[in-house]
Amino acid sequence: MQIEMRDLARKAAEQNRELPLRYSALFHRWFLFGIPGFGSVMAILWLMIAKPF
């Protein structure tokens, strides 16, 4: 996703155009996938610090 977003942004900048709708769709999907990823990292950090087991 990030590579495609980069390519879309680069192409839009080269052509002095706005970002296409595909970029927005990819960004929203990327953001939504990041929420559980961030939560997982926070849970791992909590487990390492609190050592509940």
N, C-alpha and C positions, 0 to 999 in steps of 0.2 A: 504494500500500500504506500509506504513512504517513498519508494523509488518512483512509482507512478505519479504521486503527488509532486515530487521534485521535477519530473519531466514535464508535467502539465504547467507548473509554475515557470519553468525555464522557457518553454515555448510561448507562453503568454507574455513574458517579459520581452522576449526577442521580437515579438510581433506588436508590442505596445497595445495589448488587449487586456480585458478583464479576465480573471480566472474563470474557467468554464464551470458549469454546474456539476460536472463529474468531480471536480476538486472538492467542492463542498460536501458531496455525498461521501467521498473517501475520508475527508476530515472528520465528519460525524461518526463514521464507522470506526476510524482509528481511535477517536476519543472514547467511544463506548467500550472498545476492547481494552483500553488503558485503565478503566476504572477497576475491574477485577484484578488486573495485574498489579496496580498500585496497592490495592487492599491486601493482596497476597504478600507483597514485600513488607507491608506494615505488620501483618500477622507474624511473619518470620522474625522480624526484629523484636516484636513483643515476646515471642517464645524464647529468643536468645537472651533477652534482658531479664524477664520475669522468672524464667526457668520453673514453670508451674508443675513439672513432672519430676 
